Amino acid sequence: MSVPPNGAGTPQLPLALRYPPEQRLESYIGGPAGALEQLRGLAREPGTDWVYLEGPAGAGKTHLGLAVCAEAEGAGRRAAYLPLRAARGRLREALEAQEADVVALDGLEAVAGERDDEVALFDFHNRMRAAGNAVLYLAAAAPQALPLVLPDLRSRLGQCTRIALHPLDDEGRRAVLRDRARRRGLVLEEAAIDWLLTRTGRDMGHLLALLERIDRASLAAQRRVTVPFLRGLLDAG
């Protein structure tokens, strides 16, 4: 999901529209011990250590980036979420538009190797430090594993508190599906969850998008979500 930065000239959207209600710290499942408390502190308390959050696709980095922004705004702080892939090649412009107390920068690997973008990020890092603001970095790998060309940027990133996320196992995936279904008011039988995991793959992004489709179809048909219902829905394309 791409969320516009809260820069100058950007319309201020209601919190619920910018940050989906299901993407909150309290709804994240499977994080390392103490990770959510660390992120909550970053969002709410000025002067807290910055965080570098690393993990593979599907580990929930974007969920946590959006959740930190929602948490910060809930505490009365200005927040901005910026997907770096969308800003590649013009990162300085995008970062200079930020006027937030807490900024989540998602997808560092997208700008690694782009010298101008790296210099812009290095300058932004120093500017946010000097202002007493906070940055949450989200990346697919540790700083030393990214193909960065600016040693000073790698050094700055290495000074952040690092949290490593790992893909969920099947029990974790089941827990996420149960939780998201419950939040939607959707009754999802265990047999239906097992069928989904067996027949549709285990990528969480795909599973959550499918859950939204199932919810809409169930409401429209006024039917319970059973294995025959799922089979008919997916066979229909």
Backbone bond lengths (Angstrom), bond angles and torsions (degrees), N, CA, C in turn:
res aa  C-N    CA-C-N  psi(-1)  N-CA   C-N-CA  omega(-1)  CA-C   N-CA-C  phi
1 M - - - 1.461 - - 1.514 109.80 -
2 S 1.335 116.17 133.91 1.455 120.50 179.07 1.506 109.80 -103.51
3 V 1.315 116.91 123.31 1.452 122.33 -179.59 1.505 108.69 -114.56
4 P 1.342 118.72 127.42 1.450 119.67 -178.14 1.511 111.50 -62.15
5 P 1.343 118.16 143.36 1.449 120.60 174.36 1.512 110.27 -66.81
6 N 1.340 115.54 156.09 1.455 120.65 -179.87 1.521 110.63 -88.42
7 G 1.302 118.13 49.38 1.458 121.12 -175.89 1.500 112.04 -82.94
8 A 1.337 115.01 177.79 1.452 120.56 179.34 1.520 108.80 -60.56
9 G 1.323 115.62 134.88 1.442 120.65 178.10 1.511 114.08 83.73
10 T 1.331 118.54 -3.46 1.459 121.08 178.77 1.513 109.71 -88.66
11 P 1.350 119.12 126.31 1.461 120.02 179.93 1.523 110.97 -57.85
12 Q 1.304 116.66 140.06 1.457 120.76 178.68 1.521 109.61 -85.12
13 L 1.320 116.44 112.39 1.450 121.42 -179.46 1.518 110.51 -89.70
14 P 1.341 118.19 152.08 1.461 119.90 175.31 1.518 110.14 -58.74
15 L 1.317 115.59 147.77 1.466 121.40 -176.91 1.520 112.10 -52.42
16 A 1.346 116.62 -42.95 1.459 120.36 -176.05 1.523 112.21 -63.84
17 L 1.337 117.31 -27.70 1.456 119.99 179.32 1.514 111.61 -81.22
18 R 1.325 117.12 -36.98 1.458 119.83 -178.21 1.516 111.63 -72.93
19 Y 1.330 116.02 -41.57 1.453 120.54 -173.74 1.531 108.97 -123.62
20 P 1.338 118.34 105.09 1.466 120.94 -176.24 1.527 111.78 -52.53
21 P 1.325 118.06 139.15 1.465 121.25 -173.97 1.521 113.89 -61.56
22 E 1.338 117.80 -24.41 1.470 118.43 179.70 1.523 111.96 -79.65
23 Q 1.319 117.93 -10.27 1.465 120.88 -179.85 1.525 109.39 -102.44
24 R 1.317 114.18 80.94 1.452 122.96 -179.51 1.528 108.89 -130.24
25 L 1.312 116.29 161.20 1.464 118.81 179.39 1.521 111.24 -59.41
26 E 1.335 116.36 -41.72 1.464 119.46 -176.30 1.529 112.60 -69.58
27 S 1.332 118.16 -15.72 1.465 119.63 -179.98 1.527 112.36 -99.37
28 Y 1.345 117.03 1.50 1.464 119.10 178.26 1.523 109.15 -80.25
29 I 1.305 116.06 134.41 1.469 121.66 -176.81 1.519 109.87 -119.40
30 G 1.336 116.07 130.50 1.457 120.49 170.98 1.506 116.25 100.02
31 G 1.319 118.82 11.43 1.456 120.50 -179.71 1.520 112.85 -75.40
32 P 1.334 118.26 159.72 1.466 121.57 176.27 1.523 111.14 -61.87
33 A 1.309 116.12 155.06 1.468 121.15 179.70 1.527 110.02 -56.86
34 G 1.312 115.75 130.46 1.461 121.04 176.79 1.512 114.79 84.35
35 A 1.336 118.01 -8.40 1.467 120.15 -175.44 1.522 112.21 -65.27
36 L 1.315 117.31 -44.05 1.462 119.90 -177.22 1.526 111.31 -66.99
37 E 1.326 116.85 -36.92 1.467 120.19 177.27 1.527 110.38 -64.72
38 Q 1.331 116.66 -40.21 1.465 121.27 177.77 1.524 110.62 -61.88
39 L 1.310 116.64 -45.00 1.459 121.20 -179.41 1.528 111.76 -69.09
40 R 1.310 116.47 -36.82 1.472 119.51 177.02 1.521 110.23 -64.12
41 G 1.315 117.23 -40.08 1.455 120.42 177.32 1.521 111.63 -63.78
42 L 1.335 116.98 -42.93 1.462 121.39 177.30 1.522 110.56 -57.71
43 A 1.335 116.35 -42.09 1.454 120.99 -177.08 1.527 112.73 -70.67
44 R 1.317 116.96 -37.41 1.459 120.24 -168.16 1.527 115.02 -103.13
45 E 1.325 117.80 -26.10 1.464 119.77 -168.63 1.527 111.85 -118.65
46 P 1.313 118.24 112.62 1.465 120.55 176.11 1.528 110.81 -56.95
47 G 1.319 115.83 141.60 1.462 120.30 178.08 1.508 114.39 91.17
48 T 1.338 117.96 -4.38 1.468 120.39 178.29 1.531 109.68 -71.59
49 D 1.335 116.12 149.37 1.468 120.66 179.09 1.525 111.22 -55.00
50 W 1.328 115.74 139.05 1.452 120.28 174.25 1.524 109.29 -70.07
51 V 1.352 115.50 158.77 1.469 120.38 -174.93 1.525 110.39 -125.36
52 Y 1.325 115.08 136.87 1.463 123.18 171.87 1.527 106.07 -111.74
53 L 1.333 115.67 111.75 1.462 121.97 -174.72 1.521 108.46 -105.30
54 E 1.319 116.87 119.06 1.464 120.72 -176.47 1.522 110.58 -121.38
55 G 1.325 115.45 149.65 1.456 119.54 177.91 1.510 110.95 169.58
56 P 1.325 117.37 161.24 1.466 121.25 -178.58 1.525 111.61 -73.16
57 A 1.325 116.10 169.16 1.461 120.84 175.27 1.525 109.60 -57.03
58 G 1.306 116.32 139.35 1.451 120.73 179.28 1.505 115.02 88.72
59 A 1.342 117.46 -1.24 1.469 120.42 -179.07 1.526 112.35 -84.12
60 G 1.327 117.91 -11.51 1.461 120.07 176.46 1.514 115.18 102.89
61 K 1.325 118.34 20.41 1.468 120.10 -178.26 1.528 111.50 -63.17
62 T 1.324 116.58 -46.45 1.465 119.37 -178.44 1.527 110.49 -64.73
63 H 1.319 117.18 -40.35 1.466 121.08 174.96 1.527 109.85 -52.02
64 L 1.316 116.75 -49.24 1.458 120.11 -176.81 1.527 111.95 -70.98
65 G 1.333 117.59 -34.81 1.457 119.55 176.81 1.517 111.62 -62.10
66 L 1.326 116.95 -46.24 1.461 121.07 177.64 1.527 111.16 -67.00
67 A 1.342 116.36 -37.18 1.461 120.54 179.75 1.521 111.65 -64.45
68 V 1.331 117.39 -39.93 1.460 120.82 178.08 1.528 110.01 -63.56
69 C 1.321 116.96 -40.72 1.466 119.65 177.96 1.528 111.14 -63.59
70 A 1.323 116.64 -43.07 1.459 120.00 178.02 1.526 110.99 -63.09
71 E 1.326 116.39 -41.61 1.464 121.17 178.96 1.523 110.74 -63.04
72 A 1.319 117.24 -41.38 1.460 121.44 -179.68 1.519 110.85 -64.52
73 E 1.329 116.71 -45.20 1.459 118.92 -179.83 1.523 111.02 -67.50
74 G 1.325 116.38 -32.51 1.458 119.47 175.86 1.521 112.06 -64.41
75 A 1.334 116.41 -24.73 1.467 121.36 177.92 1.534 111.81 -93.23
76 G 1.329 116.50 7.81 1.453 120.06 177.53 1.511 115.01 84.82
77 R 1.327 117.35 16.37 1.464 121.26 179.04 1.530 109.35 -104.56
78 R 1.305 116.16 150.33 1.465 121.08 176.45 1.521 108.92 -77.89
79 A 1.331 116.20 135.98 1.462 120.49 -176.91 1.515 110.52 -134.62
80 A 1.324 115.66 153.06 1.459 121.49 177.40 1.514 109.88 -145.94
81 Y 1.318 115.70 138.83 1.463 123.13 175.88 1.526 107.80 -114.82
82 L 1.329 117.01 126.90 1.463 121.30 -178.01 1.517 110.30 -128.84
83 P 1.351 118.48 113.60 1.466 121.31 172.80 1.519 108.90 -77.71
84 L 1.319 117.53 115.55 1.457 120.90 -171.20 1.521 113.16 -69.73
85 R 1.306 118.29 -24.67 1.462 119.11 177.75 1.525 110.59 -59.47
86 A 1.330 116.57 -36.73 1.464 120.47 -179.47 1.522 112.13 -72.07
87 A 1.343 117.35 -18.72 1.467 121.24 -176.77 1.519 112.75 -106.84
88 R 1.324 118.07 4.80 1.466 121.16 -177.67 1.526 110.89 -56.69
89 G 1.321 116.14 130.75 1.451 121.61 179.95 1.511 114.95 88.87
90 R 1.312 117.00 -12.47 1.470 121.62 177.85 1.527 110.27 -142.12
91 L 1.315 115.01 36.94 1.447 119.59 -172.79 1.523 112.58 -67.34
92 R 1.316 117.66 -35.54 1.464 119.19 -179.11 1.530 110.19 -58.60
93 E 1.302 116.39 -45.54 1.466 120.19 179.34 1.526 110.98 -59.81
94 A 1.327 116.19 -44.74 1.460 120.06 -178.44 1.525 111.69 -65.33
95 L 1.334 117.28 -40.97 1.460 120.45 -178.32 1.527 111.99 -72.70
96 E 1.317 116.75 -35.14 1.462 118.89 179.54 1.520 111.68 -68.52
97 A 1.331 117.24 -18.32 1.461 120.95 177.70 1.521 112.49 -80.58
98 Q 1.338 117.17 -11.22 1.462 120.05 -176.80 1.529 111.18 -77.15
99 E 1.318 114.70 131.32 1.456 121.78 175.39 1.525 108.82 -131.53
100 A 1.321 115.22 55.08 1.457 120.96 -173.57 1.512 111.37 -120.02
101 D 1.342 114.84 156.77 1.460 121.04 175.63 1.524 111.16 -82.60
102 V 1.333 115.58 -29.35 1.469 122.10 -179.30 1.519 107.72 -132.37
103 V 1.334 116.53 125.41 1.461 120.96 -179.52 1.526 109.29 -125.71
104 A 1.332 116.03 129.00 1.467 121.97 174.28 1.522 108.27 -103.43
105 L 1.317 116.59 120.13 1.468 122.79 -179.49 1.523 108.19 -107.45
106 D 1.311 116.45 109.24 1.465 122.47 -170.79 1.531 110.95 -101.83
107 G 1.339 116.48 126.35 1.455 121.34 174.32 1.508 114.26 88.91
108 L 1.340 116.68 53.39 1.460 120.44 -179.63 1.525 112.33 -57.05
109 E 1.314 116.49 -31.66 1.467 119.52 -178.32 1.531 111.86 -60.83
110 A 1.330 117.56 -22.01 1.467 120.75 -178.34 1.520 112.67 -68.91
111 V 1.335 117.44 -26.16 1.469 119.80 -178.84 1.523 112.24 -110.02
112 A 1.323 117.95 -3.53 1.464 120.67 178.15 1.521 109.79 -62.59
113 G 1.332 116.29 130.36 1.455 121.07 -178.07 1.510 113.66 95.87
114 E 1.334 117.85 -13.63 1.466 122.45 175.30 1.532 107.53 -92.23
115 R 1.324 116.47 100.00 1.464 119.67 -170.34 1.538 112.44 -57.60
116 D 1.316 118.04 -45.36 1.465 119.83 -178.21 1.526 110.88 -62.26
117 D 1.317 116.60 -40.35 1.462 120.27 178.08 1.528 110.72 -66.27
118 E 1.321 116.62 -40.26 1.464 119.71 179.29 1.529 111.22 -64.57
119 V 1.315 117.41 -40.82 1.472 120.34 177.44 1.521 109.78 -63.28
120 A 1.336 116.87 -41.99 1.460 120.63 178.38 1.527 110.73 -61.89
121 L 1.337 116.73 -40.32 1.461 120.87 179.67 1.532 110.76 -68.33
122 F 1.316 116.75 -39.56 1.468 121.22 177.44 1.534 109.95 -61.21
123 D 1.323 117.00 -46.15 1.469 120.66 179.05 1.528 110.84 -63.09
124 F 1.321 116.21 -41.06 1.470 120.55 179.43 1.526 110.55 -63.74
125 H 1.312 116.74 -43.61 1.465 121.91 177.94 1.528 110.26 -55.20
126 N 1.317 116.24 -49.12 1.465 119.97 -178.88 1.524 111.82 -66.03
127 R 1.329 116.25 -37.75 1.463 120.15 179.89 1.535 111.09 -66.26
128 M 1.319 116.63 -41.86 1.472 119.89 179.18 1.527 110.63 -67.32
129 R 1.329 117.35 -37.89 1.465 120.63 176.72 1.527 110.49 -60.76
130 A 1.320 115.73 -47.02 1.460 120.29 -177.39 1.519 111.37 -64.25
131 A 1.324 117.31 -30.70 1.461 121.19 -178.99 1.526 112.61 -84.11
132 G 1.332 117.43 -7.46 1.460 120.70 -178.26 1.511 113.56 76.62
133 N 1.332 116.84 21.45 1.459 121.27 179.27 1.528 110.18 -92.37
134 A 1.328 116.59 -173.41 1.465 120.40 -173.87 1.516 110.84 -131.48
135 V 1.338 115.47 146.29 1.462 122.06 176.40 1.524 109.41 -129.66
136 L 1.319 115.19 135.65 1.458 122.41 170.99 1.525 107.20 -111.25
137 Y 1.331 116.05 117.59 1.459 121.39 177.37 1.522 109.06 -95.31
138 L 1.345 116.12 135.97 1.453 122.39 178.26 1.523 108.08 -123.59
139 A 1.316 116.87 125.65 1.467 119.80 -174.21 1.522 110.89 -148.39
140 A 1.318 115.17 159.26 1.462 120.86 179.81 1.517 112.36 -76.85
141 A 1.335 117.21 -19.30 1.462 120.47 -175.75 1.521 110.11 -149.31
142 A 1.314 115.74 169.08 1.463 122.22 178.96 1.526 110.26 -65.69
143 P 1.346 118.18 158.34 1.471 120.12 -178.97 1.524 113.70 -53.82
144 Q 1.331 116.85 -40.99 1.466 119.51 -177.43 1.521 112.54 -71.02
145 A 1.329 116.97 -14.71 1.466 120.22 -179.73 1.527 112.84 -96.30
146 L 1.329 117.54 -7.74 1.459 120.80 177.99 1.527 109.81 -84.77
147 P 1.332 118.19 146.66 1.471 120.91 -179.21 1.531 112.04 -80.67
148 L 1.316 116.37 56.13 1.455 120.99 -179.87 1.523 110.43 -74.85
149 V 1.336 116.42 145.38 1.457 120.45 179.30 1.524 111.78 -104.86
150 L 1.319 117.12 -6.59 1.463 121.37 -177.12 1.526 109.14 -109.34
151 P 1.339 118.29 103.15 1.468 120.21 -177.64 1.528 112.76 -57.85
152 D 1.332 118.16 -36.34 1.459 120.54 -179.03 1.524 111.63 -64.51
153 L 1.323 116.92 -34.83 1.469 119.79 177.15 1.520 110.14 -68.08
154 R 1.322 117.29 -44.10 1.465 120.56 177.76 1.527 110.34 -58.17
155 S 1.349 116.11 -40.03 1.454 120.35 178.68 1.525 111.41 -63.28
156 R 1.332 117.25 -43.84 1.466 120.80 179.93 1.527 110.63 -63.26
157 L 1.303 116.09 -44.04 1.467 119.55 -179.99 1.525 111.00 -63.51
158 G 1.319 116.23 -36.05 1.460 120.48 -179.87 1.512 113.98 -68.24
159 Q 1.344 117.13 -14.98 1.460 121.28 179.47 1.533 112.31 -83.23
160 C 1.327 116.71 -11.52 1.463 120.24 179.65 1.531 110.58 -77.07
161 T 1.318 115.78 155.59 1.462 120.22 170.61 1.516 108.65 -68.24
162 R 1.324 116.84 128.73 1.459 120.54 -176.33 1.525 111.13 -101.55
163 I 1.329 114.59 135.55 1.454 122.39 174.28 1.519 107.38 -125.56
164 A 1.321 116.98 125.07 1.460 121.89 -179.25 1.527 109.71 -104.54
165 L 1.317 115.88 125.74 1.460 122.10 176.69 1.517 109.61 -99.67
166 H 1.314 115.86 152.30 1.457 121.22 179.02 1.520 109.11 -129.25
167 P 1.325 118.01 151.51 1.469 120.30 178.62 1.522 110.55 -58.92
168 L 1.320 115.71 147.75 1.456 120.88 177.86 1.529 110.85 -71.96
169 D 1.320 115.63 148.16 1.458 119.48 169.25 1.528 107.91 -84.00
170 D 1.322 116.72 -178.80 1.466 119.07 -175.49 1.525 112.05 -62.96
171 E 1.320 117.99 -36.51 1.463 119.17 178.71 1.519 110.44 -65.86
172 G 1.331 116.02 -38.00 1.453 119.15 176.12 1.514 112.04 -64.63
173 R 1.326 117.36 -40.82 1.463 121.44 177.36 1.529 110.36 -61.97
174 R 1.331 116.06 -42.77 1.471 119.33 177.43 1.525 110.64 -60.26
175 A 1.335 116.31 -42.36 1.466 119.93 -178.69 1.526 110.69 -63.21
176 V 1.331 117.39 -40.50 1.465 120.37 178.88 1.525 110.27 -65.00
177 L 1.327 117.04 -45.39 1.464 119.79 -179.74 1.526 111.18 -62.95
178 R 1.332 117.10 -41.91 1.473 119.52 177.00 1.520 110.90 -60.02
179 D 1.340 115.94 -45.55 1.460 120.77 -176.70 1.522 111.15 -64.74
180 R 1.343 116.94 -47.45 1.463 119.69 -179.26 1.527 111.30 -64.43
181 A 1.330 116.41 -38.83 1.463 119.79 177.93 1.530 110.39 -64.00
182 R 1.324 116.64 -43.80 1.466 120.55 179.33 1.518 111.24 -60.66
183 R 1.325 117.14 -41.64 1.453 120.30 -179.77 1.527 112.30 -65.63
184 R 1.323 115.89 -25.79 1.458 120.70 177.63 1.527 112.16 -88.23
185 G 1.331 117.24 -6.78 1.457 120.21 -175.18 1.521 111.77 76.40
186 L 1.330 116.93 23.60 1.454 122.61 -176.81 1.528 109.47 -102.12
187 V 1.330 116.39 127.92 1.462 121.43 176.88 1.520 108.38 -86.74
188 L 1.326 115.94 114.31 1.460 121.45 -177.55 1.525 107.91 -116.81
189 E 1.312 116.69 108.49 1.454 120.94 -178.10 1.530 111.04 -67.31
190 E 1.336 115.36 151.19 1.457 119.60 179.99 1.521 111.56 -59.82
191 A 1.315 117.08 -37.48 1.467 120.12 178.61 1.522 110.40 -63.21
192 A 1.333 116.91 -34.88 1.470 120.68 178.98 1.524 110.31 -69.31
193 I 1.330 116.48 -39.52 1.471 119.83 177.55 1.524 110.21 -63.11
194 D 1.331 116.44 -45.80 1.469 120.15 179.32 1.529 110.49 -59.73
195 W 1.311 116.30 -41.51 1.460 120.68 -179.14 1.525 110.32 -64.17
196 L 1.335 116.93 -42.74 1.465 120.62 179.27 1.528 111.16 -60.66
197 L 1.319 116.58 -45.53 1.458 120.18 -177.97 1.526 111.51 -66.40
198 T 1.313 116.19 -32.50 1.461 120.24 -178.14 1.524 112.57 -79.46
199 R 1.324 115.59 -37.34 1.471 119.41 -170.45 1.529 114.87 -101.46
200 T 1.303 118.83 -18.71 1.476 119.25 -171.99 1.520 113.62 -119.27
201 G 1.328 118.21 5.58 1.461 119.52 179.88 1.512 112.04 92.42
202 R 1.334 116.00 175.18 1.451 120.48 -171.85 1.526 113.52 -121.31
203 D 1.328 117.05 9.97 1.458 119.82 176.74 1.527 109.14 -71.00
204 M 1.365 117.01 122.89 1.456 119.83 -173.41 1.524 112.27 -66.32
205 G 1.328 117.71 -35.86 1.457 118.87 177.79 1.519 111.39 -60.05
206 H 1.338 115.67 -44.24 1.472 120.36 178.23 1.521 110.55 -65.69
207 L 1.331 117.73 -42.92 1.466 120.76 -178.28 1.519 111.92 -63.78
208 L 1.335 117.62 -40.05 1.464 120.07 -179.19 1.522 111.59 -71.46
209 A 1.339 117.13 -36.20 1.464 119.56 174.85 1.528 110.04 -64.93
210 L 1.324 116.54 -38.83 1.453 121.12 178.09 1.522 110.74 -66.36
211 L 1.333 117.58 -38.57 1.459 121.01 178.14 1.531 110.97 -60.34
212 E 1.326 116.95 -40.02 1.466 120.03 177.45 1.529 110.78 -62.67
213 R 1.330 115.57 -41.86 1.470 119.65 177.69 1.523 111.10 -63.68
214 I 1.333 116.37 -41.87 1.468 120.89 178.73 1.525 110.71 -61.84
215 D 1.318 116.37 -42.32 1.466 121.23 179.93 1.527 110.68 -59.30
216 R 1.335 116.10 -47.72 1.470 120.03 -179.58 1.528 111.18 -62.41
217 A 1.342 115.74 -43.85 1.466 119.77 -178.22 1.519 111.19 -66.77
218 S 1.323 117.34 -38.65 1.460 121.57 179.66 1.523 110.71 -64.44
219 L 1.335 116.15 -42.62 1.469 120.22 178.23 1.526 111.04 -64.23
220 A 1.325 115.85 -43.43 1.467 120.00 -177.85 1.528 111.24 -65.36
221 A 1.330 116.69 -39.08 1.466 120.87 -177.33 1.521 112.56 -89.30
222 Q 1.365 116.32 -10.05 1.469 120.58 -176.00 1.528 110.64 53.46
223 R 1.344 114.94 48.18 1.452 120.41 -179.15 1.520 110.45 -127.82
224 R 1.328 115.78 152.74 1.455 121.28 173.43 1.520 109.62 -72.07
225 V 1.331 114.71 155.43 1.460 119.74 179.53 1.521 108.39 -88.96
226 T 1.303 115.30 99.49 1.458 122.65 177.81 1.527 108.42 -116.06
227 V 1.325 116.14 172.37 1.461 119.33 178.12 1.533 111.37 -62.22
228 P 1.338 120.04 -45.07 1.470 118.42 176.72 1.532 112.88 -59.86
229 F 1.342 117.45 -37.18 1.461 120.07 177.88 1.523 110.07 -63.90
230 L 1.330 117.40 -44.28 1.462 121.14 -179.96 1.514 110.55 -64.49
231 R 1.343 116.58 -41.73 1.457 119.32 -178.69 1.531 110.48 -62.40
232 G 1.314 115.89 -42.21 1.463 119.76 178.59 1.525 112.27 -66.17
233 L 1.322 116.10 -39.23 1.470 120.40 -179.19 1.527 110.75 -64.83
234 L 1.319 116.61 -46.17 1.460 119.46 -176.79 1.513 112.67 -75.29
235 D 1.333 116.82 -32.54 1.472 119.54 176.57 1.521 110.38 -66.22
236 A 1.341 116.59 -27.85 1.466 120.58 -179.67 1.522 111.27 -77.83
237 G 1.346 116.70 -6.33 1.471 120.96 179.17 1.491 112.43 82.70
